[in-house]
Amino acid sequence: MTAAGFVGLSDQGTPMARAIADGGYDLHVWARRPASLESLTGTTYTRHDSVAEPAVAVDVLLLCLRDDANIADLLEHRRLLDGLRPGSVVVNHGTGDPGANVALGERFAAHGVAYLDAPVSGGGPGARARTLTTFVGGDPEAFQRCRPVFETFSRTVVHLGPVGTGQLTKLLNNAMTMSNLKNAADMLRIASALKLDIKALVRAISVSSGASFMLSALATEITPDIAGHLQGLMRKDIAHFADAVRARGIDPDELRDRGLAGAESLVEAVDIVAGRAAGTA
């Protein structure tokens, strides 16, 4: 593969696109809002006026969008299928419903196009550091063709199985993350009530046996100004998790409830660590 298309210039998507260009790939980009292209200043790429245009020019088209509905919009209203060449690959780096991704895979396959569901973990900071984890479901041959592209922005790339398994793995990861957030939030509430020095406490526990990614992120990557936005994404993802697990005949309620409680605690936990909550040291 030599040419890669990219759609979705978000806080996470922009550094992924930059990494692809830096990896030596001919980068082609379309954005819903032309102003989004300003985030690629200094990066060599070809701009397109419709999403169908880069689809004609590339070997792989990577989509880093908020949800499956955004991909459906590209298909239904943006004529994406008109541009895709047989033998090319479409990759979904967003987090969504595994069943919906299976349906998307079948739709692309009917046009001779391979589809990989490949959600990533690590957020904007991981994308900028090029240390994302990429969970991939789909055809093994298509995966091997795309793996070098994924490695431009990932520290770890794992093939999990057929289409849908990438999403299942990401949702399990997110459910665990939110469950750990619930533990961190409960601990921080107690520590605040005890009038402990919260920042010193977090520094100490973050390098001890009680450490977790979420506890460390509350003190660094997750700030009060983005906590509300992340909370909304967490609510979306835990709903996808519960729906996907129930659809496969398994009861998700215990982990779902803990994860949702963690998501609902995010803003309060960040405020405690930032010293904005009443009674924090």
Solvent accessible surface area in square Angstrom, and as a share of the most:
residue,aa,sasa,rsa
1,M,65,0.29
2,T,102,0.59
3,A,11,0.08
4,A,0,0.00
5,G,0,0.00
6,F,0,0.00
7,V,2,0.01
8,G,13,0.12
9,L,26,0.13
10,S,56,0.36
11,D,95,0.49
12,Q,39,0.17
13,G,0,0.00
14,T,14,0.08
15,P,15,0.09
16,M,0,0.00
17,A,0,0.00
18,R,73,0.27
19,A,1,0.01
20,I,0,0.00
21,A,19,0.15
22,D,100,0.52
23,G,44,0.42
24,G,69,0.66
25,Y,37,0.14
26,D,74,0.39
27,L,2,0.01
28,H,17,0.07
29,V,0,0.00
30,W,12,0.04
31,A,15,0.12
32,R,82,0.30
33,R,162,0.59
34,P,82,0.51
35,A,69,0.54
36,S,27,0.18
37,L,15,0.07
38,E,128,0.57
39,S,46,0.30
40,L,0,0.00
41,T,106,0.62
42,G,83,0.79
43,T,21,0.12
44,T,123,0.72
45,Y,62,0.24
46,T,57,0.33
47,R,133,0.49
48,H,26,0.12
49,D,117,0.60
50,S,42,0.27
51,V,1,0.00
52,A,20,0.16
53,E,76,0.34
54,P,0,0.00
55,A,0,0.00
56,V,84,0.48
57,A,44,0.34
58,V,1,0.01
59,D,36,0.18
60,V,0,0.00
61,L,1,0.01
62,L,0,0.00
63,L,0,0.00
64,C,11,0.06
65,L,24,0.12
66,R,132,0.48
67,D,31,0.16
68,D,17,0.09
69,A,73,0.56
70,N,44,0.23
71,I,1,0.01
72,A,42,0.32
73,D,38,0.20
74,L,0,0.00
75,L,13,0.06
76,E,99,0.44
77,H,139,0.62
78,R,101,0.37
79,R,164,0.60
80,L,0,0.00
81,L,30,0.15
82,D,90,0.47
83,G,4,0.04
84,L,17,0.08
85,R,91,0.33
86,P,106,0.67
87,G,45,0.43
88,S,3,0.02
89,V,0,0.00
90,V,0,0.00
91,V,0,0.00
92,N,3,0.02
93,H,3,0.01
94,G,9,0.09
95,T,15,0.08
96,G,0,0.00
97,D,35,0.18
98,P,0,0.00
99,G,35,0.33
100,A,36,0.28
101,N,0,0.00
102,V,58,0.33
103,A,57,0.44
104,L,18,0.09
105,G,10,0.09
106,E,114,0.51
107,R,93,0.34
108,F,0,0.00
109,A,65,0.51
110,A,88,0.68
111,H,90,0.40
112,G,42,0.41
113,V,2,0.01
114,A,30,0.23
115,Y,9,0.03
116,L,0,0.00
117,D,0,0.00
118,A,0,0.00
119,P,0,0.00
120,V,5,0.03
121,S,29,0.19
122,G,34,0.32
123,G,31,0.30
124,G,6,0.06
125,P,49,0.31
126,G,8,0.08
127,A,0,0.00
128,R,133,0.49
129,A,65,0.51
130,R,96,0.35
131,T,44,0.26
132,L,0,0.00
133,T,39,0.23
134,T,0,0.00
135,F,22,0.09
136,V,0,0.00
137,G,0,0.00
138,G,3,0.03
139,D,70,0.36
140,P,83,0.52
141,E,104,0.47
142,A,1,0.01
143,F,5,0.02
144,Q,107,0.48
145,R,84,0.31
146,C,0,0.00
147,R,82,0.30
148,P,68,0.43
149,V,0,0.00
150,F,0,0.00
151,E,88,0.39
152,T,27,0.16
153,F,0,0.00
154,S,11,0.07
155,R,184,0.67
156,T,58,0.34
157,V,12,0.07
158,V,59,0.34
159,H,56,0.25
160,L,68,0.34
161,G,16,0.15
162,P,97,0.61
163,V,34,0.20
164,G,3,0.02
165,T,31,0.18
166,G,0,0.00
167,Q,0,0.00
168,L,45,0.22
169,T,38,0.22
170,K,18,0.08
171,L,2,0.01
172,L,96,0.48
173,N,53,0.27
174,N,18,0.09
175,A,0,0.00
176,M,112,0.50
177,T,32,0.19
178,M,3,0.01
179,S,8,0.05
180,N,47,0.24
181,L,0,0.00
182,K,55,0.23
183,N,92,0.47
184,A,7,0.05
185,A,2,0.01
186,D,50,0.26
187,M,54,0.24
188,L,0,0.00
189,R,80,0.29
190,I,109,0.55
191,A,4,0.03
192,S,11,0.07
193,A,78,0.61
194,L,116,0.58
195,K,138,0.58
196,L,78,0.39
197,D,82,0.43
198,I,2,0.01
199,K,108,0.46
200,A,36,0.28
201,L,36,0.18
202,V,4,0.02
203,R,161,0.59
204,A,57,0.44
205,I,41,0.21
206,S,29,0.19
207,V,131,0.76
208,S,62,0.40
209,S,126,0.81
210,G,51,0.49
211,A,47,0.36
212,S,30,0.19
213,F,127,0.53
214,M,4,0.02
215,L,4,0.02
216,S,42,0.27
217,A,3,0.02
218,L,5,0.02
219,A,50,0.39
220,T,91,0.53
221,E,73,0.33
222,I,13,0.07
223,T,53,0.31
224,P,43,0.27
225,D,123,0.64
226,I,67,0.34
227,A,1,0.01
228,G,46,0.44
229,H,121,0.54
230,L,47,0.23
231,Q,18,0.08
232,G,24,0.23
233,L,47,0.24
234,M,24,0.11
235,R,103,0.37
236,K,33,0.14
237,D,13,0.07
238,I,3,0.02
239,A,51,0.39
240,H,32,0.14
241,F,7,0.03
242,A,3,0.03
243,D,80,0.42
244,A,2,0.01
245,V,21,0.12
246,R,117,0.43
247,A,83,0.65
248,R,106,0.39
249,G,73,0.70
250,I,111,0.57
251,D,112,0.58
252,P,7,0.04
253,D,60,0.31
254,E,129,0.58
255,L,43,0.21
256,R,78,0.29
257,D,74,0.38
258,R,100,0.37
259,G,0,0.00
260,L,43,0.22
261,A,32,0.25
262,G,0,0.00
263,A,0,0.00
264,E,84,0.38
265,S,6,0.04
266,L,0,0.00
267,V,57,0.32
268,E,72,0.32
269,A,1,0.00
270,V,2,0.01
271,D,29,0.15
272,I,5,0.03
273,V,8,0.04
274,A,43,0.33
275,G,41,0.40
276,R,162,0.59
277,A,25,0.20
278,A,107,0.83
279,G,41,0.40
280,T,26,0.15
281,A,77,0.60
